Amino acid sequence: MTEMANETVWQARLRTPGRGLLLTLIGLSAMLAGLFFITVVSTIGGFLGVLFFPRATRFLRSRVDRYRRVIGRWTGVEIERPYLPEPEAEPGLPGRFKSFVALISDPATWRDYLWVSVDPFVLAFTAALPIYMILYGIWGFLLAAFAGGLIADHGGNEWYTFVHVDAGYAHSPLRLAGTLVVATAFIAGAFLSGPPLMAVYIRWARHLLGPTERSRLALRVRHLTETRSDAVDASAAELRRIERDLHDGAQARLVAMGMSLGAIEHLLDRDPEKARLLLAQTRESSTKALHELRDLVRGIHPPVLADRGLGDAIKALSLDHPLRPEVTVELAGRPEPPVESAVYFAVSEILTNAAKHADASHVWVDLRHERGMLRVTVTDNGRGGATLDGGTGLRGLERRIGTFDGVLALSSPVGGPTIVTLELPCALSSPKISPS
């Protein structure tokens, strides 16, 4: 959940000036990064400029990324990083020059510099304006309390909006009252105008800090390339598994059965009793081979998944699980078969991990479809501490569901609970026309 999603209108009005102040402070470091960047740019004609440009660009990007994270946390809408893919790092001067060319030709590099150059002015008249209004209102209260008299005693002369602060200010109830009214109006206006001004600023930020069509297309191409590679690797690994299971299981039994049948042919006349014994063993081997083939088919695409759909398949999966997970399903239809299969095996692996590594006593599975997204949440009350790189196979799951533009999120603090969430964009078909 985002911060702003949980706020009431008045909470947003009270917090917005502070957020404007935070953005102003972040902007100071971004301005320094911009100064460093433009200084390096001015030396590009020489060797040092080419050498330091990639470092200055990455430093500038790290400062601008802070804006993206803060705005994403406040609004719940993540601003994608718009940068074109960089070439693979290469040693030596050729590698640095290639990096320099890639960064200097990326439009997002110059949009970042435009941002840090123009943003202080945009910020001052949008998100940061309420904090300036509050400070000006506080100054008005200070003038009415004592500062106005001090200014007059020292021969000062100034205006607080339309109120003249001079030698007669402290002895004029009308001007003192006018100062208090104006100060109160500024402070009240700051809190009332804060959310609309922040909304304007956020629209500006999304426009300039988000990806252009060119960078969005390049990022999409890179993502599709990576997921295609992952899909090919996963398919190759699955084919190797099937081949290995066939070779070591059913195929070996069928070969043994063929040899046994050959021996039975020679024993039928000479030793019928021994032939009968071999026939019984062959029948037992055929039964085992049939079971292994059924298990192999079930591992490729379980019949319950094809016949009953994802929800019932996961419920059937939970019946054979040692922790007997509680399964909640809210689906108005069925996803496409490839999505069903990917989610089924992902949940199966997550449940296997929970049984093996989590030291849990209970597991919950929640499956639902909302706003065009299929979401599966698997929660256990185990010891926690799981990571994507902890050897649990979660990174492989992340790559596999990435083939369908899916994402995997993990929350596993030490001491638990562990929550694994899968989200995949998909449409549901009507139950009446679901594939069978």
Phi, psi and omega in degrees: 000146179270165180296314185289335180293334182264004186266147167277173180299317183288326176296319178297320180295323181286328185270338186300317178301321178296324178292323175298321177296319178298316178297325178295319180292319176298324181297332179296314179293325178294323178296320177297319177297322178295321177296317177298318181298310184290332175295317178294320179301322181293345180253013184298333179299342180250176184294319183296324179298315178296323183290320186267349183300314178302320180293317180295322180295316181293325177294318177297319180296322179296324177291317181291329177299331178297321175300315182298317181294316181296313181294322177296322179293324181283327187254339184080001178248108183289133174271115182295148173287127190268007192284139176292151180300135177275151176293159178298141183298134177234146181286158173081183182296322178301321179294320179292323180292321177297320177295320178299315181296318181296318183285321183286338179267000179276119180302330182296333177299315183280334173293324176297317180293321175300322180299306184291338179280320186264332187303320180304324180284318177296316181299319183297332182256005178231262189295327183271349182301320179301322181290327176292322178295321178295316179297322179292323176296318178298322178297324177297317177296321178294322177299314181292329183282308184204333187295326179297318177296320179297318179297316180295319181297331181262015176078018181281167183202116179208174180240136170251097194051248182263004182265125181272123178258105180218202186298330182265006185297311185295340182256013181246099180302327181295316180290324177297316179295320177299320178298315181295320179296314181296317180298316179296320180297320179296315182293315178296319178296326179297314181290325181287322184272352184303303182300316177298320179293322177295322179297320177297316181297319181293323176297320177297317181296316180297323182294318187267329183268346178280173182286147170281173179298323181294312181291325178298319179294319180295319178295322179295318179297317179297317180298316180295323178297315180295315182291327176296317178298318179296320180295319178296315179298317180295319179295319179296318178296321179294319178296320178296321179296315180297316180298317180295318180294321178293317184292316185275342184249266188300319182297317180297320180292320179295321177297316179297322178297318178299319179294320180295318179297323176296319179293324180297321179302320181282338184264349186302318182273321186278320185216077183300327181294316178292325177296320178298321179295318178294326177297320178296318178295322180294320177297319178295320178295323179294323178295316179296320179297321179296317178297318180295321177294321177296318178296322179295316178296320179297327178286336177278310178202100185302136179302324180296329178291318180290323186276318191249346179096175188296315183301309181293326179296319178291324175297319177296323177298321182292333181293331180265001182273138183298334181268356179047069183300148171275124186246126175244125183236128174228083180233130179272355181195205181236139173289173175297147182308317179298323178292316177304313182296315181298316181291320181301310183288331175294314178297320178301317180290323178296318178294323177296318177298320180298320180290325185276319193244339192277339186055044184262159176250348182207148180223140177238138177236125179240123183235122181207164178236120182220132174052044177076009181239132171270119184240130176236127178239123178246120184238134173232156181261034182280200188279350177073198180082010179286148177226162178292338182251021185270014179081015181268358180085002182293327178296320176296321176298318180300318180292322183291316179285343173297338176300331179257022184063025178273162178230153177238130178240138182235130172232113185212071177295154178299129185099351176083178355281168174256127181236119176248124182241130175248135177228126179227131175289129178193159174255153178257138174273161177295142179304332183286336181245017178295147179294143180242000000 
